[in-house]
Amino acid sequence: MSFLRTIFMGSRRKKVFFLLFPFYVFPLFPQQLSTGLYGGLPVPAIGEGAMFFHEGFPPEGRFLVGGVVAYMPFHERYFVTAEPGLMMWEGEPLITIPAVVHVFFGRTTKAYLSLGAYSTFCMHSSLLFNSFDAGMMYGAGFSFPATSHITFFVAYRMHYGLFPFHRDATGSGYYNSVYGFLTAGWYYRLIHKTRQ
């Protein structure tokens, strides 16, 4: 029994160690963790697609709002974001969850290029959309520090769906979505750790 107890206790200690290890290591490296909000309106997409923008700007009932969590390691040359949001399109609420890597370029500007993936879920049974979509996205943006804790940003991003998602005008089938958004928002810096 003592032998089994030793194995069990040792295993439990290992589990606790591996559970706490990321929280111990996280503060040791240069990094920044921010959170914020963003909103966006559809703009002309590059290429034809199911959600291609044809009407006047801004189109009625089409917008994107959401939250963003940004992690910026390694001397702030790039950062990673998760951007869950609510997208309204033709009166239908859609949940979208992008995960994106942004890379700064230039010595003095805060411009960046973006590349990532996203998934979209239709919140209820719809005649316009299938229940699920996923795809690739890319874009570019600028960030503007306002204070030591608050940064504003403006970004353009293109979405290319990989699955038939949007019903065509005749109602005979679905096809892949292609759409763009011009977004703007802000970050609030929660953690800023520099190298000791």
Buried (B, 14 or more C-beta within 10 A) or exposed (E): EEEEEEEEEEEEEEEEEEEEEEEEEBEEEBBBBBBBBBBBBBBEBEEEBBBBBEEEEEBEEBBBBBBBBBBBBEEEEBBBBBBBBBBEBEEBEBBBBBBBBBEBEEEEEBEBBBEBBBBBBBEEEBEBBBEEBBBEBBBBBEBEEEEEEBBBBBBBBBBBBEBBBBBEEEEEEBBBBBBBBBBBBBBEBEEBBEEE
